[in-house]
Amino acid sequence: MKIIHFADLHLGVENYSRIDPDTGLSSRLNDFLSALNQLVDYALENEVDLVLFCGDAYKTREPSQTQQREFAKRINRLATGNIPVFLLTGNHDMPNASWRATATEIFDTLAVKNIYVSSNRPDIYKIPTASGAVQVASLPWLRRSTLLSREDMKNLNLDQINEKMQEALTRVISEKAAALDPTLPAILAAHVWVTGARAGSESMMAIGQEPAVLLSNINLPAFDYVALGHIHKHQVLSENPPVVYAGSLERVDFGEENEEKGFYVVDIEPDPAGGKRQVSFDFHPVNARRFLTIDVAPEADDLDPTTTILRAISGKETGIRDAIVRLKIYLPSLLEGQLRNNDIRDALKDAHYSTIAREIHRETRLRLGDRAAEDIKPLDALKAWLETQNIPPERQKVLLEYGEKLIKGEDDQ
């Protein structure tokens, strides 16, 4: 049985975007759809048995009609190609009120053939595939509000609430594991934070602000494979059974500049001796939009800082084309007015999108009292300095007289 596991598509992320003249759509929407197209093509060409999506189809809980249409087109290609698709609801797909529909619930409402949706509550789905039936135990995103409505949750602080949510998640996982048919392959699909996972660029995540499940409570032997969504960095938390975050399918921002993006292909084979099923899994990268940061720091004595910057850009020329580029210039303040901005922008013209950030270093000025040393006369500066040295007035007078003679002598020369 061959299964594709992916997650965190986040259609609707349009930062670093421009309008595609051919489609009228955001170029970044096209990037995310292109990544999804690559996955769909792979599934159809390689006769995959099941495509498993582990949450966050969209950036927001209220995606646009265009985003929903484009997502549905690709899911429909899989379903009409006789590949079952399992859609799990993530936190970005959840409405802000329990009575409102989730972003993916329309597939379930229309009873679209070969599409299974786990929206609001954990469950076990027995899905027929070309290679036999597979069980998917689902753990969609758990709303905090679901527990807060209970009487025993009143007056609890955030840590206590998270502890209760962790207990609830652990209990659900244990119950679903116990209810599985051991004669059939079994997968846990969950959109959740697992302790020990390395977070990607998602700024919304912070330990202590959302519940986490212990790895020991999720890598149960009843599961052949644990498919996770929610964290954007693809990673393997456990090998037996495999506990895997697929990560996001396309880069979201510069925090993911050096991360490969893609999906996992999971193979589940029966044991000839009748023992535990054999599971292997491989990460398949997609051709995601590249992000590139160029750092350049001209020295204070640089006679032509623009040329220095252009040289740094030309050294990355092959990487700039069609990439999202961030040029970071660290510049002494005395060079600030010497840059030829048009030349720098022209050097980045082959980028898909570019930004230029300057960090200007201001020289620290010596201050005497409430005035900078450069703003007062030499004799006044000497007097101000002497007053800061706890020198007796008589001694100060003598030093000022000698200082005045020296200053005047220098002026006479």
C-alpha positions in Angstrom: 0.0 0.0 0.0 1.5 3.3 -1.1 0.3 6.5 0.7 1.2 10.2 0.2 1.3 12.2 3.4 1.3 16.0 3.3 0.1 19.0 5.3 0.0 22.7 5.9 -0.7 23.9 2.4 -1.8 27.4 3.5 -3.4 28.6 0.3 -3.8 32.4 0.6 -0.2 33.2 1.8 0.5 36.1 -0.6 3.5 37.9 0.9 6.3 38.7 -1.6 3.7 38.5 -4.3 2.8 40.2 -7.6 -0.1 39.8 -10.0 0.4 37.1 -12.6 -0.5 38.8 -16.0 -1.7 35.5 -17.5 -4.1 34.5 -14.7 -4.8 37.7 -12.8 -4.0 35.8 -9.6 -1.4 36.4 -7.0 1.9 34.9 -8.1 2.4 33.4 -4.7 -1.0 31.6 -4.9 0.3 30.2 -8.2 3.4 29.0 -6.3 1.4 27.1 -3.7 -0.8 25.6 -6.4 2.2 24.6 -8.4 3.6 22.7 -5.4 0.2 20.9 -5.0 0.1 20.1 -8.7 3.5 18.4 -8.4 2.0 16.2 -5.6 -1.1 15.4 -7.6 0.9 14.5 -10.7 3.1 12.2 -8.7 0.1 10.4 -7.1 -1.6 9.8 -10.4 1.6 8.7 -12.2 2.7 6.3 -9.5 -0.7 4.8 -8.7 -0.8 5.9 -5.1 -3.4 4.2 -3.0 -4.3 7.1 -0.7 -3.5 10.8 -0.3 -3.5 11.9 3.3 -3.7 15.6 4.1 -3.1 16.6 7.8 -4.6 20.0 8.1 -4.4 23.7 7.2 -5.6 23.8 3.7 -5.8 27.6 3.8 -4.1 30.5 5.5 -7.3 31.8 7.1 -10.6 30.2 8.3 -12.5 32.1 5.6 -10.7 31.5 2.3 -11.7 33.3 -0.9 -13.9 31.6 -3.4 -11.0 31.5 -5.8 -8.8 29.7 -3.3 -11.5 27.2 -2.6 -12.1 26.6 -6.3 -8.4 26.0 -7.0 -8.0 23.6 -4.0 -11.1 21.7 -5.1 -9.8 21.3 -8.7 -6.7 19.5 -7.5 -8.5 17.3 -4.9 -11.0 16.4 -7.6 -8.2 15.3 -10.0 -7.2 12.8 -7.3 -10.7 11.6 -6.5 -11.7 11.1 -10.1 -8.4 9.3 -10.7 -9.7 6.7 -8.2 -7.3 7.8 -5.5 -9.1 8.3 -2.1 -8.2 11.6 -0.4 -8.4 12.1 3.4 -8.7 15.7 4.6 -8.0 16.5 8.2 -9.0 19.9 9.7 -6.3 22.1 11.1 -6.4 25.2 13.3 -6.3 27.5 10.3 -9.4 25.7 8.9 -11.4 26.0 12.0 -14.1 28.7 12.2 -14.3 31.0 15.2 -17.6 29.6 16.3 -18.5 25.9 16.8 -21.7 26.1 14.8 -20.0 27.4 11.6 -18.7 25.1 8.9 -15.0 24.3 8.5 -13.2 25.3 5.3 -13.1 21.7 4.0 -16.5 20.5 5.2 -18.1 21.2 1.8 -16.6 18.0 0.4 -18.3 16.0 3.1 -21.6 17.8 2.7 -21.7 17.1 -1.1 -20.7 13.4 -0.4 -18.0 13.7 -3.0 -16.8 10.2 -4.0 -13.4 9.1 -2.7 -13.0 12.1 -0.4 -13.2 11.7 3.4 -13.2 14.7 5.7 -12.5 14.7 9.5 -13.8 18.1 10.6 -14.8 18.5 14.2 -14.3 15.3 16.2 -11.9 12.4 16.3 -13.0 9.3 14.6 -11.9 6.1 12.8 -12.3 5.9 9.0 -12.1 2.6 7.1 -11.1 3.6 3.6 -11.1 1.2 0.7 -8.1 1.5 -1.6 -6.8 -0.4 -4.7 -4.5 -2.3 -2.3 -7.1 -3.1 0.3 -8.7 -1.3 3.3 -6.8 1.0 5.6 -7.9 2.5 8.9 -7.3 6.2 9.6 -7.7 7.4 13.1 -8.2 11.1 13.0 -7.3 13.8 15.5 -8.4 17.2 14.0 -7.4 20.4 15.8 -8.9 20.6 19.3 -10.6 23.9 20.0 -9.8 25.4 23.4 -13.4 26.7 23.5 -14.7 23.1 23.4 -13.2 22.5 26.8 -13.8 26.0 28.2 -17.6 25.5 27.9 -17.4 22.7 30.5 -18.2 23.6 34.1 -15.0 22.0 35.5 -12.9 24.2 33.3 -14.0 27.5 34.8 -11.5 29.7 36.7 -8.5 27.7 35.4 -5.4 29.5 34.2 -3.8 29.0 30.8 -1.3 26.4 32.0 -4.1 24.4 33.7 -6.3 24.6 30.6 -3.4 23.3 28.4 -2.8 20.5 30.9 -6.5 19.5 30.6 -6.3 19.7 26.8 -3.2 17.5 26.8 -5.0 15.0 28.9 -8.0 15.0 26.6 -5.8 14.5 23.5 -3.9 11.7 25.1 -7.1 10.0 26.1 -8.6 10.3 22.6 -5.5 8.8 21.0 -5.5 5.9 23.4 -9.1 5.2 22.8 -8.8 5.2 19.1 -5.8 3.0 19.2 -7.7 0.5 21.3 -10.6 0.5 18.8 -8.5 -0.4 15.7 -8.8 -3.7 13.8 -5.3 -5.2 14.2 -5.7 -7.1 10.9 -5.8 -3.9 8.9 -3.1 -1.3 8.3 -3.7 1.7 10.7 -2.6 5.3 10.5 -3.1 8.1 13.0 -3.6 11.5 11.2 -3.3 14.3 13.7 -2.9 18.1 13.6 -1.2 18.7 16.8 2.0 19.9 18.5 4.2 16.9 19.7 6.8 17.6 22.3 10.4 17.5 21.0 9.4 18.8 17.5 11.4 21.6 16.1 9.2 24.5 15.0 9.6 26.1 11.6 8.9 29.7 10.9 5.4 29.8 12.1 5.4 32.8 14.5 2.0 31.8 16.0 3.6 28.9 17.7 5.0 29.3 21.2 5.6 26.6 23.8 3.2 27.2 26.7 0.5 28.9 24.6 -1.0 25.7 23.1 -1.2 22.1 24.3 1.4 19.6 23.3 1.2 15.8 23.3 4.0 13.7 24.6 5.7 11.6 22.0 5.4 8.5 24.2 1.6 9.0 24.1 1.3 9.1 20.3 3.9 6.5 19.0 1.7 3.6 20.0 2.3 0.1 18.5 -1.3 0.0 17.2 -0.4 2.5 14.5 1.7 1.5 11.5 2.4 5.2 10.8 1.6 8.5 12.5 1.0 11.3 10.0 1.3 14.8 11.5 0.5 18.3 10.5 0.8 21.8 12.2 4.6 22.3 12.2 6.2 23.6 9.0 9.6 21.9 9.2 9.5 18.3 7.9 11.0 15.9 10.5 10.9 12.4 11.8 10.2 12.2 15.6 10.2 8.4 15.9 11.1 5.4 13.7 9.0 2.6 15.3 6.3 3.4 14.6 7.2 6.3 12.3 6.0 9.6 13.7 6.4 12.2 11.0 5.7 15.8 10.3 5.4 16.4 6.5 6.0 20.1 6.9 4.5 22.8 4.7 4.4 22.2 1.0 5.7 25.6 -0.1 8.0 28.1 1.6 6.2 30.8 3.5 8.9 33.3 4.4 12.6 33.7 4.8 12.6 31.6 8.0 12.2 28.7 5.6 14.9 29.8 3.2 17.1 26.8 3.6 14.4 24.2 4.2 13.4 21.6 1.6 9.6 21.4 1.0 7.7 18.4 -0.2 5.7 15.4 0.9 6.3 11.9 2.2 5.6 8.7 0.3 4.8 5.8 2.7 4.9 2.1 1.8 3.2 -0.4 4.1 4.0 -4.0 3.3 2.6 -7.2 5.1 5.1 -9.3 6.9 5.4 -12.7 5.0 5.7 -14.4 8.4 2.5 -12.9 9.6 4.1 -10.5 12.1 4.0 -6.7 12.2 3.7 -4.9 8.9 6.8 -3.4 7.4 6.7 0.4 6.9 9.1 2.6 4.9 8.9 6.2 4.1 10.8 8.7 1.9 10.6 12.5 1.6 10.0 13.8 -1.9 11.0 17.4 -2.5 8.9 19.7 -4.7 10.2 22.5 -6.8 9.3 25.3 -4.4 9.9 29.0 -4.9 13.5 29.8 -3.7 14.2 32.4 -1.1 17.7 34.1 -1.0 19.3 36.5 1.4 22.3 38.5 0.3 24.3 40.2 3.1 26.8 42.9 2.2 28.7 45.3 4.5 30.8 48.0 2.8 33.7 49.4 5.0 33.8 53.0 6.1 36.7 53.7 3.8 35.0 52.2 0.8 35.4 54.7 -2.1 32.6 53.1 -4.1 30.1 51.2 -1.9 27.6 50.7 -4.7 30.2 48.7 -6.7 30.9 46.6 -3.6 27.1 45.8 -3.3 26.8 45.1 -7.0 29.7 42.7 -6.8 28.0 40.8 -4.0 24.8 40.6 -6.0 26.6 39.4 -9.1 28.2 36.6 -7.1 24.7 35.3 -6.5 23.5 35.9 -10.0 22.4 32.3 -10.8 20.5 32.1 -7.5 18.6 35.4 -8.0 16.7 34.5 -11.1 13.0 33.9 -10.2 13.8 33.8 -6.5 12.4 36.0 -3.7 15.5 38.0 -2.8 16.2 40.0 0.4 19.3 42.3 0.1 20.5 43.4 3.5 23.0 46.3 3.5 25.0 47.1 6.6 26.3 50.6 6.0 28.3 53.2 8.0 26.3 56.5 8.1 29.0 58.4 6.2 28.4 56.2 3.1 24.6 56.5 3.3 24.3 59.2 0.6 26.8 57.5 -1.8 24.6 54.6 -3.0 23.3 54.5 -6.5 19.9 53.1 -5.7 18.7 52.7 -9.3 21.8 50.6 -10.1 21.2 48.3 -7.2 17.5 47.8 -8.0 18.4 47.1 -11.7 20.9 44.4 -10.5 17.9 42.6 -8.9 15.6 42.8 -11.8 15.7 39.1 -12.6 14.3 38.2 -9.1 10.7 37.2 -8.8 10.4 39.7 -5.9 13.1 41.7 -4.1 13.4 43.8 -1.0 16.2 46.0 0.1 16.9 46.6 3.8 19.5 49.0 5.1 21.0 49.0 8.5 22.8 52.3 9.1 25.5 52.3 11.8 25.8 55.8 13.4 29.2 56.6 14.9 29.0 57.2 18.7 29.8 60.8 19.4 31.6 61.8 22.6 29.4 63.9 24.8 30.5 66.4 27.4 27.5 67.3 29.5 24.5 67.8 27.3 26.5 68.6 24.2 28.6 66.6 21.8 32.4 67.2 21.9 32.4 68.2 18.2 29.9 71.1 18.9 32.0 73.1 21.3 35.3 75.1 21.2 38.5 73.4 22.3 39.0 75.6 25.4 35.4 75.0 26.5 35.8 71.3 25.9 39.0 71.3 28.1 37.1 73.2 30.8 34.2 70.8 30.7 36.6 67.8 30.8 38.5 69.2 33.8 35.3 69.6 35.7 34.5 66.0 35.3 37.9 64.9 36.8 37.4 66.2 40.4 40.4 68.5 40.0 40.7 71.4 42.5 39.7 74.8 41.1 43.2 76.3 41.6 44.7 73.4 39.6 42.0 73.7 36.9 42.9 77.4 36.5 46.5 76.7 35.9 45.8 73.9 33.4 43.3 76.1 31.5 46.0 78.8 31.2 48.5 76.4 29.8 45.8 74.9 27.6 44.8 78.3 26.2 48.5 79.1 25.4 48.8 75.7 23.5 45.6 76.3 21.6 46.5 79.8 20.6 50.0 78.7 19.7 48.5 76.0 17.4 46.2 78.6 15.9 49.1 81.0 15.2 50.9 78.3 13.3 
